[in-house]
Amino acid sequence: MTNVTRRVARGAALLAAGALAVGLGTAPAYAAGPATAVTPSSGLDPAGQDLKIRGSGFSATANNGFGVYVVFGPKGPDYATNANAFQASKWVHKGATPSAGQDVMNADGTFDITLPGVKAKYTDGDGKNVDCLKTQCYVITMAAHGLPDRSQDSFTPVTFTGGENPGPGTGNPGTPAGTGKQTLSTKVGNGALTLSLDGDSVQLSAAKPGEHSTGALRTATVSDARGTQAGWSLVGEVTDFTRAAGGAIPAAGLAWSPSAQVVDEGSRGAVTPGTPGSLGAPRTLASSSAGSSGGVFTAGAGLDLGVPAGASPGDYTATLTLTLS
């Protein structure tokens, strides 16, 4: 039985997609359509019993002669696509060499096989407990190799001693015997208010005296994990632009256009970008008001430096400092 079960698990992709509803009436052993006669089909030993299965009305040549899978388990809505649901399986086809996982289908569409040691209770390949005393289980046939031909399907109900009136074969292991509750708890500690930058230098565009040099501030990320919703403010201040050979461009010549957004939408935080303007004095890049400051946020700004008409040529540098409080 172990080998058979593993074969089913490995062949999950072979079962056909798109199951259709099929009637559950038991067909005669020699009916014109596909049918199976199962011995015994009732009063089985729950601890395990061999099932002898006589099939008739099948086609040995249909679907390229691939034959059928004969399986045991519940008839769930995904019976034709979920090989893991079944306890036992055999592939029955005209070219089979009889073994634990295969058996022969005769030219007239009949076969005689055995599914050994079928039990009332088992754990399927998905880890679900199946109880055929509570859920109706069947010997099921279906086209092999994942073919969507539903004309080879048949369903023969099987019952065990102690489970003569199982519920419908929904694929679920019956109604729970009871319920229980557990109280879950955890402790959330205080975090910190932090600032990080995605770089420490900005190269503005080249410009001639009287023109504008432009660029963009490197993105600043603010994380407020304090849990206090106390609010915060991110303020920028810049020095004059100077060159090694002397000369300066005043800090007031640099203007910015701030932008800001919430990164962690689940925090329900809010952020407000600062107003555009000159950095001749400290200016707010972004802020979050008390009551909505928790979460993760990003801020940036477009930069525009007006180069005075009398500026000397050369490389100018300045330091912009961002302070979070």
N, C-alpha and C positions, 0 to 999 in steps of 0.2 A: 504493500500500500504506500510506503514512503516513496518509492521510486515513481509510482504512478502520480502521486500528488506533485512531486517536483516537475514532472513532465508538463503537467497542466500549468504550473506557475511560469515555466519557461516559454510556454506557448501562448501567453496572454494575447500577443499581437495577432495570433492566427484566427481568433474568433471574429465573427462577422459583426460589422457596425450596423446600428439602426435596428433595434429589436422592434417587432410588431406584436400586437396582442394576438394570442392564439388560444383557442378554446381548450379546456382541460379535460374533456371527455376521454375515457379510456377506449381505444379502438380495439377491435378483435385482432387476434394474433395474425390473421391472414387477410386483413382488410386491404382494399385496393391502394389506399394511401399508406404512408410510412406509419408504423406502429411498433410497439414493443410489448411483449408479454414477460412480466417479471415474476420470478419465483424465488422466495415468497415475496408477495407484495404487501402483506400485512402480518402483524404479530411478530415482527423481527425482534431479535434479542438486542436491546439497546447497547450492550457491551460490544457488539460486533457480529456480523453474519455475512456470509457470501451471498451475492445476488447473481442468479443465473438469468440471463437476458436473451430472449429469442426475438430477433428483429425480422420484419417482413415489410414489403411494399416500398423498399428503398431502391435507389438506382445506383448500380455499380459503375455506370459510365458517365453519369451527370457530373458537371463541374470538373471536367478533365479527369474523371475517375478518382477524384481526391477523397471520396467517401464522406464519412461523418465522424464527429466526436460523440461518444456516449459517456455522459457524466452523471454524477449523483450530487444533489444539493438542492437548495431552495430555488424557486423560479422568481428571481428578482427582475425588475424592469431592465436591467443590464445583463441578463443571462447570456446573451449572444456576444458580449464584448468583454466581460469580466471573468477571465479564467480562474482568478484567485478565489471565487466564491465557492468552488466545488471541492468536495472531499476526495473524490476518485474520478478517474478518467481513462478512456481508451480511445485510440484512433483506429477506426474500423474502415478498411479499404481493400480493394481487390488485389493489390500487390503486396499486402502486408506479410511479414514474417512473424508468426505468433511469438509474442514476448509479453513482458509485464505491461508495456505501454501500447501495444498494437495487437490487432487481430484481423482475421480475414473476412471480407464481405464476398459472398458467393455471387456468381454471375446473375442469378435471378433476384438479387437484392435482399437475400436473407442472410442472417448471421446468428451464431450462437457464441456468446462470450460470458465471462464471469468477472464481476467487480468484487474483489475479495475484501472481507473484513470491514464492511460498511457499518459505521457506528451512528448512534443517535445524536451524539454531541461531538463537535470538533471545532478547532480554531482555523479559520480560513486563511488564505494567503495574505490578506490585508490585516490580519490580527484580530478579526472580529469573531466572537463566540457565536456559533450556530447551534441551536437546539431544535432538532427535528421532532421532539416531543411537543413543542409549542408552535413551531412553524412548519407548515407542510413542505416536505421535501419530495423530490421526483427523480426518476431516471429520465434524463433529457437527452434528445438527439438533436444535432444541428450540423449544417454543412461545415466541412473542415476547411482549414487553411484561410480563414477569414473571409470566405465568400458570402455575399449577402443573400444567397438563395435560401429563403425561408420554407421552401417546399419540403425540405428534409427534416423539419422540426417535428418532434413529438414529445409528449409529457405524460409519464405514467406515475401516478402518486404512489408513494410507499409510506407505510406507517409502522411504528414500533410499539411493542407492548408498553402500556403506560402512556401512550400518546395517540390514542385512537381518534381524537378529534382536534388535531392541530389547527392553528389559525392559517389564514391565507399565506401563500408563499410569496411574501413581499421582499424577501431577501434580508429582512430584519430579524433578529433573534427573539422576537416575542415581546410581550409587555414586561417592563421591569417589575421585579418582585417587591420593590420598595424604593424609597428615596431617602437621601441623607444630605445634610447641610454642614458646611465647614465655614468658619469665620476666618477670612484672610486679612492679615494686617502687615504693614510695613512702616518704616520710619524714614521720612525725607528730611535730610539735613540742610543747613544753609550753604549756598554756594557763594560765588564772588561776582563782582562787577569787573569785567575785564575788557581790554582793548587789544586788538591785533591788526597789523598792516600787512598787505600782500607784497610789500616791497619798501625799500628805504630811499629810493631816488627817482626823480622825475626829470626827463629831458624835454624841455620846452623847445618849440620850433625856433629856427634861426630867424633873425629879423634885423633890419637896418634901422638906424636912428630915425625916429619918427613913426615907426611901424609897431605892430603888435606881435608879441611872441606868445604862442598858445600851447596848451597841453591839458592833461587831466591828472588830478590827484590820484594816488594809489588808493585802492579800496580799503576802507577801515571797517572792521567788524567789531561790533559791541555785543557782548553777552552779559545779560543780567540774570544771574541764577541765585540772587540773594533771597528771593522768596518774600521780599518786603513790599514790592511794588512802590518803592520810594521815589522813583523818577531819576533821571540822569540827564546830563548835558555834555556834549562833546564840542570843545572850543578850539579854534585854530588861531595861531599867532605866527607871523613871519618876520624875519629880520630884513634889513636892507640887502639888496643884491650888490655884491662887491666883486672886484677883480684884483688879481695879485699885483698888477702894475699901478693900482690906484684907481679911484673913481668909484661911484656908487649909483645905483638906481633905487630910489626910495621905496620902502615897503608899500607905501600908499599907491604905488603904480600897479600893484598886483590886485586883481579882482577875481572873485570866484562865483560860480553859480552852483550851489549845493543841490544834491539829490540824496534820497534815503528810502529804504524799503525794509519791510519785515521779512525775515528769512524763515523763521519758525512760526508758521501760521497757527499751529496748535496752541501757541502761548496766549493768543488773543491780545497781544501787545500792540502798541501803536507808536509810530515814530513820525516826527515832523522835520523836514529839512530846514536849514537856516535860510535867511533871506540873502539874495545876491548882493554883492557890494565889494567895496575896497577893503583890503586887509591892512589899512593904515593903523588900525586898532584891532584888538582881539575880536573875532566874530564867531558865532555859533555855526557849526557845520550841521549838527543834527541834535535833536533832543526828544525825550519821551517823558510825558507827564506822569505824576504820581497816580497810581491806580491802574496804569496800563504799561508799565515799563519792563515787565518780565518777558524774557525771550531772547532771540538772537536777531540782530539787525545789521544792515550794511549801510555805509554812507560814502559818498564821493563828491567830486566837484569838477566842473570845467574851470580851467585857469586861463587868465588873460593878463599878460604883462605889457603895459604901455611903455615902450622904450623912448625916453626923451630925445628930442631932436639933437641935443648937444652931447649925447652919450658917446664916450670913446669906444672904439672897437675893442673886442676881447671877450674872454670867457667870464661870465658873471655867475656867481652862486649865492644862494640864500638858504636859510634853514627855516622850515615850517614845522612848528611844534603843535601837536594835537594833545589836548588835556581832557581826560574823562573824569567827571565828578558827579 
